Amino acid sequence: MAADSLAKNKIKVSTQQYLDIAEIKDDTIVMKDGTLRAVILVSSINFALKSEDEQDAVIESYIRFINNLSFTLEIVIQSRELDIDNYLEYLKGKEKEQINKLLKIQTADYIQYIQELTSLGKIMNKRFYVTIPYDPLTDKRKNFFSLISEALRPATIIKLKEKTFKEYQEMLERRVESVAGGLESMGVAVARLDTQSLIELYYKTYNPETSKNQNLGDLDKLRVEGN
């Protein structure tokens, strides 16, 4: 037991050492360098099925969106194998509940079809994320001496005072609204990830295999504290 406990502690320390995230709270990611991040989930559009005029409109909207940005952002496309085990269990439950014999047979056939389809190859699910940053060091409204002071005290920035955090978060919110508006003008839907969704996203990203069989525990205990 002691050896297992020691091994777990070593893994925990090693993991935290290589994470750039200091804390996740209030739907916001606080990085170890004191910068903030927000992540929004973006829906996709079937560009190929749109008419030429609609395609041109989407392209023009995207160009305007990019040209209006005054800060950098990151677009991430995440491909993951679609887990349909829970869906199959749900269908099997419905099959047992069916009283109508015809519907019962059709449900069983559908389950068999899904199983045969997935046996032919992996079914991938794609999700599109946009990461929006806010870096107080690049805020032009700060004077030179304030920037130097913050740059020399990165450990202090990580544990932001609540008032300072709210000020930074307000600036980040404005960027989120700007990005969301630009994306929506292209005809896509957007949704900002809340605290729980952010933790689950990074947990599954860093632990793709483990996350399939091991659910997250108490989210309040999952925050990564800075040194």
CNS distance restraints for C-alpha pairs under 8 A (distance, minus, plus):
assign (resid   1 and name CA) (resid   5 and name CA) 6.15 0.50 0.50
assign (resid   2 and name CA) (resid   6 and name CA) 6.15 0.50 0.50
assign (resid   3 and name CA) (resid   7 and name CA) 6.13 0.50 0.50
assign (resid   4 and name CA) (resid   8 and name CA) 6.22 0.50 0.50
assign (resid   5 and name CA) (resid   9 and name CA) 6.27 0.50 0.50
assign (resid   6 and name CA) (resid  10 and name CA) 6.23 0.50 0.50
assign (resid   7 and name CA) (resid  11 and name CA) 6.29 0.50 0.50
assign (resid   8 and name CA) (resid  12 and name CA) 6.17 0.50 0.50
assign (resid   9 and name CA) (resid  13 and name CA) 6.23 0.50 0.50
assign (resid  10 and name CA) (resid  14 and name CA) 6.12 0.50 0.50
assign (resid  11 and name CA) (resid  15 and name CA) 6.05 0.50 0.50
assign (resid  12 and name CA) (resid  16 and name CA) 6.29 0.50 0.50
assign (resid  13 and name CA) (resid  17 and name CA) 6.12 0.50 0.50
assign (resid  14 and name CA) (resid  18 and name CA) 6.77 0.50 0.50
assign (resid  15 and name CA) (resid  19 and name CA) 6.46 0.50 0.50
assign (resid  16 and name CA) (resid 224 and name CA) 6.74 0.50 0.50
assign (resid  20 and name CA) (resid  31 and name CA) 5.83 0.50 0.50
assign (resid  20 and name CA) (resid  32 and name CA) 5.67 0.50 0.50
assign (resid  21 and name CA) (resid  29 and name CA) 6.97 0.50 0.50
assign (resid  21 and name CA) (resid  30 and name CA) 6.20 0.50 0.50
assign (resid  21 and name CA) (resid  31 and name CA) 4.49 0.50 0.50
assign (resid  21 and name CA) (resid  32 and name CA) 5.71 0.50 0.50
assign (resid  21 and name CA) (resid 224 and name CA) 6.80 0.50 0.50
assign (resid  22 and name CA) (resid  29 and name CA) 7.77 0.50 0.50
assign (resid  22 and name CA) (resid  30 and name CA) 5.58 0.50 0.50
assign (resid  22 and name CA) (resid  31 and name CA) 4.99 0.50 0.50
assign (resid  22 and name CA) (resid  32 and name CA) 4.86 0.50 0.50
assign (resid  22 and name CA) (resid 158 and name CA) 6.80 0.50 0.50
assign (resid  22 and name CA) (resid 223 and name CA) 7.69 0.50 0.50
assign (resid  22 and name CA) (resid 224 and name CA) 5.36 0.50 0.50
assign (resid  22 and name CA) (resid 225 and name CA) 5.36 0.50 0.50
assign (resid  22 and name CA) (resid 226 and name CA) 5.13 0.50 0.50
assign (resid  23 and name CA) (resid  29 and name CA) 6.09 0.50 0.50
assign (resid  23 and name CA) (resid  30 and name CA) 5.10 0.50 0.50
assign (resid  23 and name CA) (resid  31 and name CA) 6.86 0.50 0.50
assign (resid  23 and name CA) (resid 223 and name CA) 5.47 0.50 0.50
assign (resid  23 and name CA) (resid 224 and name CA) 5.31 0.50 0.50
assign (resid  23 and name CA) (resid 225 and name CA) 6.03 0.50 0.50
assign (resid  23 and name CA) (resid 226 and name CA) 7.66 0.50 0.50
assign (resid  24 and name CA) (resid  28 and name CA) 5.73 0.50 0.50
assign (resid  24 and name CA) (resid  29 and name CA) 4.53 0.50 0.50
assign (resid  24 and name CA) (resid  30 and name CA) 5.99 0.50 0.50
assign (resid  24 and name CA) (resid 195 and name CA) 6.52 0.50 0.50
assign (resid  24 and name CA) (resid 198 and name CA) 7.67 0.50 0.50
assign (resid  24 and name CA) (resid 199 and name CA) 7.31 0.50 0.50
assign (resid  24 and name CA) (resid 223 and name CA) 6.26 0.50 0.50
assign (resid  24 and name CA) (resid 224 and name CA) 7.82 0.50 0.50
assign (resid  25 and name CA) (resid  29 and name CA) 6.55 0.50 0.50
assign (resid  25 and name CA) (resid  30 and name CA) 7.80 0.50 0.50
assign (resid  25 and name CA) (resid 195 and name CA) 5.86 0.50 0.50
assign (resid  26 and name CA) (resid 194 and name CA) 7.36 0.50 0.50
assign (resid  26 and name CA) (resid 195 and name CA) 6.06 0.50 0.50
assign (resid  27 and name CA) (resid  38 and name CA) 7.15 0.50 0.50
assign (resid  27 and name CA) (resid 193 and name CA) 6.61 0.50 0.50
assign (resid  27 and name CA) (resid 194 and name CA) 4.37 0.50 0.50
assign (resid  27 and name CA) (resid 195 and name CA) 4.28 0.50 0.50
assign (resid  27 and name CA) (resid 196 and name CA) 7.96 0.50 0.50
assign (resid  27 and name CA) (resid 198 and name CA) 7.39 0.50 0.50
assign (resid  28 and name CA) (resid  36 and name CA) 6.74 0.50 0.50
assign (resid  28 and name CA) (resid  37 and name CA) 5.91 0.50 0.50
assign (resid  28 and name CA) (resid  38 and name CA) 5.41 0.50 0.50
assign (resid  28 and name CA) (resid 169 and name CA) 7.73 0.50 0.50
assign (resid  28 and name CA) (resid 194 and name CA) 7.70 0.50 0.50
assign (resid  28 and name CA) (resid 195 and name CA) 6.85 0.50 0.50
assign (resid  29 and name CA) (resid  36 and name CA) 5.54 0.50 0.50
assign (resid  29 and name CA) (resid  37 and name CA) 4.89 0.50 0.50
assign (resid  29 and name CA) (resid  38 and name CA) 6.35 0.50 0.50
assign (resid  30 and name CA) (resid  34 and name CA) 6.34 0.50 0.50
assign (resid  30 and name CA) (resid  35 and name CA) 6.08 0.50 0.50
assign (resid  30 and name CA) (resid  36 and name CA) 4.78 0.50 0.50
assign (resid  30 and name CA) (resid  37 and name CA) 6.58 0.50 0.50
assign (resid  30 and name CA) (resid 158 and name CA) 7.13 0.50 0.50
assign (resid  31 and name CA) (resid  35 and name CA) 5.38 0.50 0.50
assign (resid  31 and name CA) (resid  36 and name CA) 6.05 0.50 0.50
assign (resid  31 and name CA) (resid  37 and name CA) 7.59 0.50 0.50
assign (resid  31 and name CA) (resid 158 and name CA) 7.13 0.50 0.50
assign (resid  32 and name CA) (resid 154 and name CA) 7.69 0.50 0.50
assign (resid  32 and name CA) (resid 155 and name CA) 7.78 0.50 0.50
assign (resid  32 and name CA) (resid 158 and name CA) 5.79 0.50 0.50
assign (resid  32 and name CA) (resid 226 and name CA) 6.74 0.50 0.50
assign (resid  33 and name CA) (resid 154 and name CA) 5.80 0.50 0.50
assign (resid  33 and name CA) (resid 155 and name CA) 7.75 0.50 0.50
assign (resid  33 and name CA) (resid 157 and name CA) 7.24 0.50 0.50
assign (resid  33 and name CA) (resid 158 and name CA) 6.65 0.50 0.50
assign (resid  34 and name CA) (resid 135 and name CA) 7.56 0.50 0.50
assign (resid  34 and name CA) (resid 136 and name CA) 7.99 0.50 0.50
assign (resid  34 and name CA) (resid 154 and name CA) 6.52 0.50 0.50
assign (resid  34 and name CA) (resid 157 and name CA) 4.94 0.50 0.50
assign (resid  34 and name CA) (resid 158 and name CA) 4.85 0.50 0.50
assign (resid  34 and name CA) (resid 160 and name CA) 7.93 0.50 0.50
assign (resid  35 and name CA) (resid 133 and name CA) 7.15 0.50 0.50
assign (resid  35 and name CA) (resid 134 and name CA) 5.83 0.50 0.50
assign (resid  35 and name CA) (resid 135 and name CA) 4.72 0.50 0.50
assign (resid  35 and name CA) (resid 136 and name CA) 6.68 0.50 0.50
assign (resid  36 and name CA) (resid 133 and name CA) 5.68 0.50 0.50
assign (resid  36 and name CA) (resid 134 and name CA) 5.10 0.50 0.50
assign (resid  36 and name CA) (resid 135 and name CA) 6.54 0.50 0.50
assign (resid  36 and name CA) (resid 168 and name CA) 7.70 0.50 0.50
assign (resid  36 and name CA) (resid 169 and name CA) 7.58 0.50 0.50
assign (resid  36 and name CA) (resid 172 and name CA) 7.47 0.50 0.50
assign (resid  37 and name CA) (resid 131 and name CA) 6.57 0.50 0.50
assign (resid  37 and name CA) (resid 132 and name CA) 5.54 0.50 0.50
assign (resid  37 and name CA) (resid 133 and name CA) 4.49 0.50 0.50
assign (resid  37 and name CA) (resid 134 and name CA) 6.31 0.50 0.50
assign (resid  37 and name CA) (resid 172 and name CA) 7.64 0.50 0.50
assign (resid  38 and name CA) (resid 131 and name CA) 5.79 0.50 0.50
assign (resid  38 and name CA) (resid 132 and name CA) 5.14 0.50 0.50
assign (resid  38 and name CA) (resid 133 and name CA) 6.52 0.50 0.50
assign (resid  38 and name CA) (resid 172 and name CA) 7.44 0.50 0.50
assign (resid  38 and name CA) (resid 176 and name CA) 7.32 0.50 0.50
assign (resid  38 and name CA) (resid 192 and name CA) 7.52 0.50 0.50
assign (resid  38 and name CA) (resid 193 and name CA) 7.67 0.50 0.50
assign (resid  39 and name CA) (resid 129 and name CA) 6.60 0.50 0.50
assign (resid  39 and name CA) (resid 130 and name CA) 5.67 0.50 0.50
assign (resid  39 and name CA) (resid 131 and name CA) 4.52 0.50 0.50
assign (resid  39 and name CA) (resid 132 and name CA) 6.16 0.50 0.50
assign (resid  39 and name CA) (resid 192 and name CA) 6.01 0.50 0.50
assign (resid  39 and name CA) (resid 193 and name CA) 5.85 0.50 0.50
assign (resid  39 and name CA) (resid 198 and name CA) 7.66 0.50 0.50
assign (resid  40 and name CA) (resid 129 and name CA) 5.66 0.50 0.50
assign (resid  40 and name CA) (resid 130 and name CA) 5.37 0.50 0.50
assign (resid  40 and name CA) (resid 131 and name CA) 6.63 0.50 0.50
assign (resid  40 and name CA) (resid 190 and name CA) 6.42 0.50 0.50
assign (resid  40 and name CA) (resid 191 and name CA) 5.39 0.50 0.50
assign (resid  40 and name CA) (resid 192 and name CA) 4.10 0.50 0.50
assign (resid  40 and name CA) (resid 193 and name CA) 5.61 0.50 0.50
assign (resid  41 and name CA) (resid 127 and name CA) 7.47 0.50 0.50
assign (resid  41 and name CA) (resid 128 and name CA) 5.96 0.50 0.50
assign (resid  41 and name CA) (resid 129 and name CA) 4.72 0.50 0.50
assign (resid  41 and name CA) (resid 130 and name CA) 6.65 0.50 0.50
assign (resid  41 and name CA) (resid 190 and name CA) 5.61 0.50 0.50
assign (resid  41 and name CA) (resid 191 and name CA) 5.21 0.50 0.50
assign (resid  41 and name CA) (resid 192 and name CA) 6.13 0.50 0.50
assign (resid  41 and name CA) (resid 193 and name CA) 6.80 0.50 0.50
assign (resid  42 and name CA) (resid 127 and name CA) 7.53 0.50 0.50
assign (resid  42 and name CA) (resid 128 and name CA) 5.32 0.50 0.50
assign (resid  42 and name CA) (resid 129 and name CA) 5.83 0.50 0.50
assign (resid  42 and name CA) (resid 130 and name CA) 7.29 0.50 0.50
assign (resid  42 and name CA) (resid 188 and name CA) 6.75 0.50 0.50
assign (resid  42 and name CA) (resid 189 and name CA) 5.86 0.50 0.50
assign (resid  42 and name CA) (resid 190 and name CA) 4.60 0.50 0.50
assign (resid  42 and name CA) (resid 191 and name CA) 6.69 0.50 0.50
assign (resid  43 and name CA) (resid 127 and name CA) 7.60 0.50 0.50
assign (resid  43 and name CA) (resid 128 and name CA) 6.73 0.50 0.50
assign (resid  43 and name CA) (resid 188 and name CA) 5.54 0.50 0.50
assign (resid  43 and name CA) (resid 189 and name CA) 5.28 0.50 0.50
assign (resid  43 and name CA) (resid 190 and name CA) 6.44 0.50 0.50
assign (resid  44 and name CA) (resid 128 and name CA) 7.48 0.50 0.50
assign (resid  44 and name CA) (resid 188 and name CA) 6.36 0.50 0.50
assign (resid  45 and name CA) (resid 187 and name CA) 7.70 0.50 0.50
assign (resid  45 and name CA) (resid 188 and name CA) 6.65 0.50 0.50
assign (resid  46 and name CA) (resid  50 and name CA) 7.03 0.50 0.50
assign (resid  47 and name CA) (resid  55 and name CA) 6.60 0.50 0.50
assign (resid  50 and name CA) (resid  54 and name CA) 5.75 0.50 0.50
assign (resid  50 and name CA) (resid  55 and name CA) 6.03 0.50 0.50
assign (resid  51 and name CA) (resid  55 and name CA) 6.14 0.50 0.50
assign (resid  52 and name CA) (resid  56 and name CA) 6.18 0.50 0.50
assign (resid  53 and name CA) (resid  57 and name CA) 6.22 0.50 0.50
assign (resid  54 and name CA) (resid  58 and name CA) 6.27 0.50 0.50
assign (resid  55 and name CA) (resid  59 and name CA) 6.24 0.50 0.50
assign (resid  56 and name CA) (resid  60 and name CA) 6.09 0.50 0.50
assign (resid  57 and name CA) (resid  61 and name CA) 6.12 0.50 0.50
assign (resid  57 and name CA) (resid 186 and name CA) 7.77 0.50 0.50
assign (resid  58 and name CA) (resid  62 and name CA) 6.18 0.50 0.50
assign (resid  58 and name CA) (resid 186 and name CA) 5.25 0.50 0.50
assign (resid  58 and name CA) (resid 187 and name CA) 7.68 0.50 0.50
assign (resid  59 and name CA) (resid  63 and name CA) 6.20 0.50 0.50
assign (resid  60 and name CA) (resid  64 and name CA) 6.25 0.50 0.50
assign (resid  61 and name CA) (resid  65 and name CA) 6.08 0.50 0.50
assign (resid  61 and name CA) (resid 182 and name CA) 7.58 0.50 0.50
assign (resid  61 and name CA) (resid 185 and name CA) 6.39 0.50 0.50
assign (resid  61 and name CA) (resid 186 and name CA) 5.59 0.50 0.50
assign (resid  62 and name CA) (resid  66 and name CA) 6.21 0.50 0.50
assign (resid  62 and name CA) (resid 182 and name CA) 7.74 0.50 0.50
assign (resid  62 and name CA) (resid 183 and name CA) 7.66 0.50 0.50
assign (resid  62 and name CA) (resid 186 and name CA) 6.67 0.50 0.50
assign (resid  63 and name CA) (resid  67 and name CA) 6.10 0.50 0.50
assign (resid  64 and name CA) (resid  68 and name CA) 6.04 0.50 0.50
assign (resid  64 and name CA) (resid 182 and name CA) 7.98 0.50 0.50
assign (resid  65 and name CA) (resid  69 and name CA) 6.66 0.50 0.50
assign (resid  65 and name CA) (resid 179 and name CA) 7.79 0.50 0.50
assign (resid  65 and name CA) (resid 182 and name CA) 5.21 0.50 0.50
assign (resid  65 and name CA) (resid 183 and name CA) 7.25 0.50 0.50
assign (resid  72 and name CA) (resid 132 and name CA) 7.62 0.50 0.50
assign (resid  72 and name CA) (resid 133 and name CA) 7.39 0.50 0.50
assign (resid  73 and name CA) (resid 130 and name CA) 6.99 0.50 0.50
assign (resid  73 and name CA) (resid 131 and name CA) 5.80 0.50 0.50
assign (resid  73 and name CA) (resid 132 and name CA) 5.16 0.50 0.50
assign (resid  73 and name CA) (resid 133 and name CA) 6.52 0.50 0.50
assign (resid  74 and name CA) (resid 130 and name CA) 5.63 0.50 0.50
assign (resid  74 and name CA) (resid 131 and name CA) 5.04 0.50 0.50
assign (resid  74 and name CA) (resid 132 and name CA) 6.85 0.50 0.50
assign (resid  75 and name CA) (resid 128 and name CA) 7.34 0.50 0.50
assign (resid  75 and name CA) (resid 129 and name CA) 5.86 0.50 0.50
assign (resid  75 and name CA) (resid 130 and name CA) 4.58 0.50 0.50
assign (resid  75 and name CA) (resid 131 and name CA) 6.45 0.50 0.50
assign (resid  76 and name CA) (resid 128 and name CA) 5.88 0.50 0.50
assign (resid  76 and name CA) (resid 129 and name CA) 5.10 0.50 0.50
assign (resid  76 and name CA) (resid 130 and name CA) 6.22 0.50 0.50
assign (resid  76 and name CA) (resid 131 and name CA) 7.80 0.50 0.50
assign (resid  77 and name CA) (resid 126 and name CA) 6.72 0.50 0.50
assign (resid  77 and name CA) (resid 127 and name CA) 5.82 0.50 0.50
assign (resid  77 and name CA) (resid 128 and name CA) 4.71 0.50 0.50
assign (resid  77 and name CA) (resid 129 and name CA) 6.42 0.50 0.50
assign (resid  78 and name CA) (resid 126 and name CA) 5.60 0.50 0.50
assign (resid  78 and name CA) (resid 127 and name CA) 5.25 0.50 0.50
assign (resid  78 and name CA) (resid 128 and name CA) 6.39 0.50 0.50
assign (resid  78 and name CA) (resid 129 and name CA) 7.85 0.50 0.50
assign (resid  79 and name CA) (resid 124 and name CA) 6.30 0.50 0.50
assign (resid  79 and name CA) (resid 125 and name CA) 5.65 0.50 0.50
assign (resid  79 and name CA) (resid 126 and name CA) 4.51 0.50 0.50
assign (resid  79 and name CA) (resid 127 and name CA) 6.59 0.50 0.50
assign (resid  80 and name CA) (resid 124 and name CA) 5.45 0.50 0.50
assign (resid  80 and name CA) (resid 125 and name CA) 5.33 0.50 0.50
assign (resid  80 and name CA) (resid 126 and name CA) 6.50 0.50 0.50
assign (resid  81 and name CA) (resid 122 and name CA) 6.31 0.50 0.50
assign (resid  81 and name CA) (resid 123 and name CA) 5.79 0.50 0.50
assign (resid  81 and name CA) (resid 124 and name CA) 4.46 0.50 0.50
assign (resid  81 and name CA) (resid 125 and name CA) 6.05 0.50 0.50
assign (resid  82 and name CA) (resid 122 and name CA) 7.58 0.50 0.50
assign (resid  82 and name CA) (resid 123 and name CA) 5.57 0.50 0.50
assign (resid  82 and name CA) (resid 124 and name CA) 5.32 0.50 0.50
assign (resid  82 and name CA) (resid 125 and name CA) 5.52 0.50 0.50
assign (resid  84 and name CA) (resid  88 and name CA) 6.17 0.50 0.50
assign (resid  85 and name CA) (resid  89 and name CA) 6.25 0.50 0.50
assign (resid  86 and name CA) (resid  90 and name CA) 6.17 0.50 0.50
assign (resid  87 and name CA) (resid  91 and name CA) 6.29 0.50 0.50
assign (resid  88 and name CA) (resid  92 and name CA) 6.17 0.50 0.50
assign (resid  88 and name CA) (resid 111 and name CA) 6.75 0.50 0.50
assign (resid  89 and name CA) (resid  93 and name CA) 6.24 0.50 0.50
assign (resid  90 and name CA) (resid  94 and name CA) 6.38 0.50 0.50
assign (resid  91 and name CA) (resid  95 and name CA) 6.12 0.50 0.50
assign (resid  91 and name CA) (resid 107 and name CA) 7.24 0.50 0.50
assign (resid  91 and name CA) (resid 111 and name CA) 6.92 0.50 0.50
assign (resid  92 and name CA) (resid  96 and name CA) 6.41 0.50 0.50
assign (resid  92 and name CA) (resid 108 and name CA) 7.69 0.50 0.50
assign (resid  92 and name CA) (resid 111 and name CA) 7.55 0.50 0.50
assign (resid  93 and name CA) (resid  97 and name CA) 6.40 0.50 0.50
assign (resid  94 and name CA) (resid  98 and name CA) 6.27 0.50 0.50
assign (resid  94 and name CA) (resid 107 and name CA) 7.84 0.50 0.50
assign (resid  95 and name CA) (resid 104 and name CA) 5.45 0.50 0.50
assign (resid  95 and name CA) (resid 107 and name CA) 5.84 0.50 0.50
assign (resid  95 and name CA) (resid 108 and name CA) 6.64 0.50 0.50
assign (resid  96 and name CA) (resid 104 and name CA) 7.61 0.50 0.50
assign (resid  98 and name CA) (resid 103 and name CA) 6.69 0.50 0.50
assign (resid  98 and name CA) (resid 104 and name CA) 5.46 0.50 0.50
assign (resid  99 and name CA) (resid 103 and name CA) 7.89 0.50 0.50
assign (resid  99 and name CA) (resid 104 and name CA) 7.18 0.50 0.50
assign (resid 100 and name CA) (resid 104 and name CA) 6.18 0.50 0.50
assign (resid 101 and name CA) (resid 105 and name CA) 6.22 0.50 0.50
assign (resid 102 and name CA) (resid 106 and name CA) 6.20 0.50 0.50
assign (resid 103 and name CA) (resid 107 and name CA) 6.03 0.50 0.50
assign (resid 104 and name CA) (resid 108 and name CA) 6.29 0.50 0.50
assign (resid 105 and name CA) (resid 109 and name CA) 6.17 0.50 0.50
assign (resid 106 and name CA) (resid 110 and name CA) 6.13 0.50 0.50
assign (resid 107 and name CA) (resid 111 and name CA) 6.24 0.50 0.50
assign (resid 108 and name CA) (resid 112 and name CA) 6.26 0.50 0.50
assign (resid 109 and name CA) (resid 113 and name CA) 6.12 0.50 0.50
assign (resid 110 and name CA) (resid 114 and name CA) 6.24 0.50 0.50
assign (resid 111 and name CA) (resid 115 and name CA) 6.23 0.50 0.50
assign (resid 112 and name CA) (resid 116 and name CA) 6.13 0.50 0.50
assign (resid 113 and name CA) (resid 117 and name CA) 6.04 0.50 0.50
assign (resid 114 and name CA) (resid 118 and name CA) 6.20 0.50 0.50
assign (resid 115 and name CA) (resid 119 and name CA) 6.16 0.50 0.50
assign (resid 116 and name CA) (resid 120 and name CA) 6.61 0.50 0.50
assign (resid 117 and name CA) (resid 121 and name CA) 7.37 0.50 0.50
assign (resid 118 and name CA) (resid 122 and name CA) 6.17 0.50 0.50
assign (resid 118 and name CA) (resid 123 and name CA) 6.63 0.50 0.50
assign (resid 132 and name CA) (resid 172 and name CA) 7.71 0.50 0.50
assign (resid 132 and name CA) (resid 175 and name CA) 7.23 0.50 0.50
assign (resid 132 and name CA) (resid 176 and name CA) 6.74 0.50 0.50
assign (resid 133 and name CA) (resid 172 and name CA) 7.06 0.50 0.50
assign (resid 134 and name CA) (resid 168 and name CA) 7.42 0.50 0.50
assign (resid 134 and name CA) (resid 171 and name CA) 7.28 0.50 0.50
assign (resid 134 and name CA) (resid 172 and name CA) 5.60 0.50 0.50
assign (resid 135 and name CA) (resid 139 and name CA) 6.91 0.50 0.50
assign (resid 136 and name CA) (resid 168 and name CA) 7.06 0.50 0.50
assign (resid 137 and name CA) (resid 142 and name CA) 7.90 0.50 0.50
assign (resid 137 and name CA) (resid 147 and name CA) 5.58 0.50 0.50
assign (resid 137 and name CA) (resid 150 and name CA) 7.35 0.50 0.50
assign (resid 137 and name CA) (resid 151 and name CA) 7.34 0.50 0.50
assign (resid 142 and name CA) (resid 146 and name CA) 6.28 0.50 0.50
assign (resid 142 and name CA) (resid 147 and name CA) 6.68 0.50 0.50
assign (resid 143 and name CA) (resid 147 and name CA) 6.53 0.50 0.50
assign (resid 144 and name CA) (resid 148 and name CA) 6.38 0.50 0.50
assign (resid 145 and name CA) (resid 149 and name CA) 6.07 0.50 0.50
assign (resid 146 and name CA) (resid 150 and name CA) 6.23 0.50 0.50
assign (resid 147 and name CA) (resid 151 and name CA) 6.08 0.50 0.50
assign (resid 148 and name CA) (resid 152 and name CA) 6.25 0.50 0.50
assign (resid 149 and name CA) (resid 153 and name CA) 6.52 0.50 0.50
assign (resid 150 and name CA) (resid 154 and name CA) 6.55 0.50 0.50
assign (resid 150 and name CA) (resid 157 and name CA) 7.01 0.50 0.50
assign (resid 153 and name CA) (resid 157 and name CA) 6.59 0.50 0.50
assign (resid 154 and name CA) (resid 158 and name CA) 6.55 0.50 0.50
assign (resid 155 and name CA) (resid 159 and name CA) 7.20 0.50 0.50
assign (resid 155 and name CA) (resid 226 and name CA) 7.81 0.50 0.50
assign (resid 155 and name CA) (resid 227 and name CA) 7.64 0.50 0.50
assign (resid 156 and name CA) (resid 160 and name CA) 6.97 0.50 0.50
assign (resid 158 and name CA) (resid 226 and name CA) 6.89 0.50 0.50
assign (resid 159 and name CA) (resid 226 and name CA) 7.90 0.50 0.50
assign (resid 160 and name CA) (resid 164 and name CA) 6.18 0.50 0.50
assign (resid 160 and name CA) (resid 165 and name CA) 5.60 0.50 0.50
assign (resid 161 and name CA) (resid 165 and name CA) 5.99 0.50 0.50
assign (resid 162 and name CA) (resid 166 and name CA) 6.12 0.50 0.50
assign (resid 163 and name CA) (resid 167 and name CA) 6.36 0.50 0.50
assign (resid 164 and name CA) (resid 168 and name CA) 6.28 0.50 0.50
assign (resid 165 and name CA) (resid 169 and name CA) 5.91 0.50 0.50
assign (resid 166 and name CA) (resid 170 and name CA) 6.02 0.50 0.50
assign (resid 167 and name CA) (resid 171 and name CA) 6.64 0.50 0.50
assign (resid 168 and name CA) (resid 172 and name CA) 6.34 0.50 0.50
assign (resid 169 and name CA) (resid 173 and name CA) 6.04 0.50 0.50
assign (resid 170 and name CA) (resid 174 and name CA) 6.51 0.50 0.50
assign (resid 171 and name CA) (resid 175 and name CA) 6.66 0.50 0.50
assign (resid 172 and name CA) (resid 176 and name CA) 6.25 0.50 0.50
assign (resid 173 and name CA) (resid 177 and name CA) 6.19 0.50 0.50
assign (resid 174 and name CA) (resid 178 and name CA) 6.21 0.50 0.50
assign (resid 175 and name CA) (resid 179 and name CA) 6.12 0.50 0.50
assign (resid 176 and name CA) (resid 180 and name CA) 5.95 0.50 0.50
assign (resid 177 and name CA) (resid 181 and name CA) 6.05 0.50 0.50
assign (resid 178 and name CA) (resid 182 and name CA) 6.30 0.50 0.50
assign (resid 179 and name CA) (resid 183 and name CA) 6.19 0.50 0.50
assign (resid 180 and name CA) (resid 184 and name CA) 6.05 0.50 0.50
assign (resid 180 and name CA) (resid 190 and name CA) 6.39 0.50 0.50
assign (resid 181 and name CA) (resid 185 and name CA) 6.28 0.50 0.50
assign (resid 182 and name CA) (resid 186 and name CA) 7.10 0.50 0.50
assign (resid 183 and name CA) (resid 187 and name CA) 7.16 0.50 0.50
assign (resid 183 and name CA) (resid 188 and name CA) 6.21 0.50 0.50
assign (resid 183 and name CA) (resid 189 and name CA) 7.62 0.50 0.50
assign (resid 183 and name CA) (resid 190 and name CA) 7.45 0.50 0.50
assign (resid 184 and name CA) (resid 188 and name CA) 5.11 0.50 0.50
assign (resid 184 and name CA) (resid 189 and name CA) 5.97 0.50 0.50
assign (resid 184 and name CA) (resid 190 and name CA) 7.03 0.50 0.50
assign (resid 193 and name CA) (resid 197 and name CA) 5.45 0.50 0.50
assign (resid 193 and name CA) (resid 198 and name CA) 5.88 0.50 0.50
assign (resid 194 and name CA) (resid 198 and name CA) 6.10 0.50 0.50
assign (resid 195 and name CA) (resid 199 and name CA) 6.32 0.50 0.50
assign (resid 196 and name CA) (resid 200 and name CA) 6.18 0.50 0.50
assign (resid 196 and name CA) (resid 219 and name CA) 7.11 0.50 0.50
assign (resid 197 and name CA) (resid 201 and name CA) 5.98 0.50 0.50
assign (resid 198 and name CA) (resid 202 and name CA) 6.31 0.50 0.50
assign (resid 199 and name CA) (resid 203 and name CA) 5.96 0.50 0.50
assign (resid 199 and name CA) (resid 219 and name CA) 7.70 0.50 0.50
assign (resid 199 and name CA) (resid 222 and name CA) 7.86 0.50 0.50
assign (resid 200 and name CA) (resid 204 and name CA) 6.06 0.50 0.50
assign (resid 200 and name CA) (resid 216 and name CA) 7.53 0.50 0.50
assign (resid 201 and name CA) (resid 205 and name CA) 6.07 0.50 0.50
assign (resid 202 and name CA) (resid 206 and name CA) 6.01 0.50 0.50
assign (resid 203 and name CA) (resid 207 and name CA) 5.78 0.50 0.50
assign (resid 203 and name CA) (resid 208 and name CA) 7.88 0.50 0.50
assign (resid 203 and name CA) (resid 211 and name CA) 7.23 0.50 0.50
assign (resid 204 and name CA) (resid 208 and name CA) 4.98 0.50 0.50
assign (resid 204 and name CA) (resid 210 and name CA) 7.96 0.50 0.50
assign (resid 204 and name CA) (resid 211 and name CA) 5.54 0.50 0.50
assign (resid 207 and name CA) (resid 211 and name CA) 5.79 0.50 0.50
assign (resid 208 and name CA) (resid 212 and name CA) 6.97 0.50 0.50
assign (resid 209 and name CA) (resid 213 and name CA) 7.64 0.50 0.50
assign (resid 210 and name CA) (resid 214 and name CA) 5.82 0.50 0.50
assign (resid 211 and name CA) (resid 215 and name CA) 6.23 0.50 0.50
assign (resid 211 and name CA) (resid 216 and name CA) 7.96 0.50 0.50
assign (resid 217 and name CA) (resid 221 and name CA) 7.86 0.50 0.50
assign (resid 217 and name CA) (resid 222 and name CA) 7.88 0.50 0.50
assign (resid 218 and name CA) (resid 222 and name CA) 6.94 0.50 0.50
assign (resid 219 and name CA) (resid 223 and name CA) 7.36 0.50 0.50
